[in-house]
Amino acid sequence: MVVAPIVMGTLLVGGTAGWFWTVERTEGTASGPPMRLRVEAGCAEGAEAVRRRARELGILEPSSGGGAVSSVELTVRAPGMPDDRTHLPAMLAAPGRLALSRRGSPVEVAIANVGVQLAFSGTPITLVVAEEPLPPAEELVATMDGTPMEIEAVNGVELQLASRAGDSRTALRGASDRAVQLRHPLRCPVRVEVLP
């Protein structure tokens, strides 16, 4: 009876680790149609952060442009979801700023690492690992780019942001998007548009 949770936990951790290992080492692996995107940023770092986001998501085509310029065209291979043409530009251009507050006062958080996991309930979560311990979940309010986030749990330095939107594929996409945005925050305004 005690073995089942250990086996399940090992499978979840192993699956998540394998997914991250694959994402970190792949480029241009999505299976949807190719899309050309124009990225215009207020700084060269902004355009490069968008390129890194697309690469980490596995949608960047290997031949896409890069370099220290504030305007660049990228070719991505969309994941094949119905809203790719609107979702991808919005996701890539979002600032990626996490804000925490406790009883109305801001809580400073220095992020050490970010990942995606499944909670024990099966809900995809964005796992944010802070450098310092965080207040209890019931005392925290979290927003990302001004949008309220549901806190699944806080365990010392670990903050778990739940993703329950839509079906399981959409929920996992939401958790993954947040992780990528937090790993590559934008330091200046960015606009991403789909080219014909």
N, C-alpha and C positions, 0 to 999 in steps of 0.2 A: 504494500500500500504506500509506503514511504518512497519507493523507487519511482513511481509514476510522475510525481512533480519534478523530481531530479531529471528524469529522462526528458520530459516536456520542456523544462527550462533549458537544458542542454541543446535540444533541437531548435528552440527559438533563438538562442544566442548564436548557435552555429549558422543558422539560416540568415540571420541579420548580418553577421560578419562576412559570410560568403557574398551577400548582396552588395555590401560596401566594397569588398575587394574587387568585385566585377565592375562596379560603377567607376571606381577610381582608375581602372586600367582599360576602359573602353572608350571609344570615340565613334560616333555615327552608328549606334546600334539600334535605334528606334526603327520600327517597321512601317510607319506611315509614309505619306507622300512628302517629297522634299518641299521646303518653303525657303524663300529668300527673305531675309530680314534686314532692314536698315536700322542701325543703332546710332543715335546721336546723343552724345553726353556732354555735360558741362566741363568734363575733364577726361584726360586719356585713361585715368584709372577706372572711370565709370564704364567705358566701353570694354576694357579688359576684364572687369568683374562680370559683365554680361557674358562675355566669351567663356570665362571660367565656369559660370553657372550652366551654360548650354553644354559644355564639355562634361561636367559632372553628371548632368541629367542623361547623358548618352545620346543627345540629339544633334550634336555638332558634327557636321561633315568634315572629314580630315583636311580637305582643301580650303576650308574657310579662312578668311583673312584674319590677321591679328596685328600686333604691334602697338606702339604708343601713339595712337591717334584718337581723337575724340569722336570721329565719325567713321563707321566701318559697316560693310555689308557682310552678313554671315549667311551661310546656307545650312539649314538644319533639316533633319528628318523628323517629322512630327510623330508623336507616339501613336496616332491613329484614333484619337478620341474625337467625338463630334464637334467639340468646341475648341479644337487646337488653334484655329486662326485668331481667336480672341483671347484664349487663356494664355498661350505662350508669350505673346508680347506683354501682357499685363504682369505675368509672373516674373519675367526677366527684368522688367523695368521697376518693380516694387523695391522700395528702399531697403527692406530687411532689417528694420529696427524693432527690437524687443524692449518694451517698457514694463517695469513692475512697480506696483505701489502697495503700500501697507497703511491702511487707515487713512488714505488720502495723501500720504507722503511718498515721494519717489524712493524706490529701493535701487541703489546702484548695483549692477551686476556685471562682472567681468566674465565673459564666456571663455571657458577653456576648451570645450569641445561640443559638437552637436552631432546627433545621429537620429536614426529612425528605428523604432522597435515596435513590437506588439505588446500591449498591456496584457495582464493576466485575463482580462475580459475579452481579449481578441481585438480590441480597438487599436488602430495604428496611432502611435504617438511620436511626436518630435521630442527627443530627449536632449535637453540642454544641460550641460555640465558646467557649473559655475566654479570660479576659483575659490570662493568663500561660501560657507554654509548659508542657506536661505531660510527665511521665516517659514512657519508652517503654512500649508496650502490654504487652510481656512482663513488666514490673515492676508493672503496675497490676491491682487488683481493683476492680470496680465493682458497686455495688448500688443499686437504686432502691426506696425504701420497704422496705428489708430483703431484697428479692429479688435474687439474683445476676443480673447482666447480662453477656452475652457481648460482649467488646470486639473489634470487627472490625479497627480500626486506630487509631493515634494519629499525627497529623501535626502536630507543633509545638503549636499551640493548639487543634487540632481532634481531638475524641474521637468515634469512630464506634461506636455501640452497635447490634449486629446484632439483627434481628427475624426469627427463622426458624420461629416457631410456626405449625403447621397449613398451610393452603393459602396462596396468594399474597395473597388478600384479607384473611385473618386476620393474616398477617405485616405487611402494610401498615397495617392498623388498629392493631397493636401499636406500630409505629414512630410513627404519628401520635399515638396516645394519649400516649405518653411525651413527645413534643415539646410537646403542649398542656399536660400536667401540669407540665413544667419551666418553661414560659413563665408559667404562672399557679399557682405553688405556694400551698398552703393554709397560713395562719399560725395556724390554730386547728383543733380537731377539728370535723369536718363529718359529718352523716348525711344520706343521700339515700335516699328511699323512693318507690316507684311507688304512686300513688294509684289506687284502683279506678275 
